Amino acid sequence: MTDTDKILVLGGCRSGKSSHALQLAETMGRRRVFVATCVPHDDEMQNRVDRHRRERSDTWRTLEIPINLAEAIRAHNPAADVILVDCLTLWLNNLLMQTQDTNQMQRAIDELAEAVKTAPHAVILVSNEVGAGIVPENRLARLYRDLAGWTNQAIAAACDRVVWTVAGIPVTIKPPFQNPAP
């Protein structure tokens, strides 16, 4: 792992992806920026946000950025050793509440991928894998699922490493594991 690694941590709900991303980030320098994308709209979601805050030490600077992720990454380039974004699927939800124009959303995804790729420090992004289930019954849910898949592909392409978490076990899928020569 290098000081400028770009890492995408994927997984299903409660797979351990956020905990793994936090552990990784804490090994990547002392100037840590946590970018929270969640906008809690009810008590249960607020409790989740509060629990995640308690998991981070006071060595973290926390930013609440529901939409402008690319701008946030670029703005904090000189002030961070590592930026941890949690999570991309909540970011997509926020974007969908603002617009359902897929061209506009694709531009936001592309802009984020470019900001990640060109950041002079480590960037870790957390995202849910939502495409492994059934086909959603309504247009908006299908659009969300598709956007999440496109986002995960674009960010994975911009990252040096992609980690899939299952049952609390991180499995590196990019670069793929290679058996050493005998």
Buried (B, 14 or more C-beta within 10 A) or exposed (E): EEEBBBBBBBBBEEBBBBBBBBEBBBEBEEBBBBBBBBBEEEEEEEEEBEEBEEEBEEEBBBBEBBBBBBEBBBBBBEEBBBBBBBBBBBBBBBBBEEEBEEEEBBEBBBBBBBBBBEBEBBBBBBBBBBEEEEEBEEEEEEBBBBBBEBBBEBBBEBBBBBBBBBEEEBEEBBEEEEEEEE
